[in-house]
């Protein structure tokens, strides 16, 4: 998966979350289908994708690249 952004410690491309959400699935359904993805990582990715910084959410650790 050269160059593809994946969730930490998984082989699940981050784009998959966006695709599932676009198709009408909830984040809970995504996590159920991809249990190797941590909810915190998915939520942090969505914040980053929306252009919100870590500073907008105190107490949260930033997501790390896989």
Beta strands, then each sheet from edge to edge (+ up, - down):
end
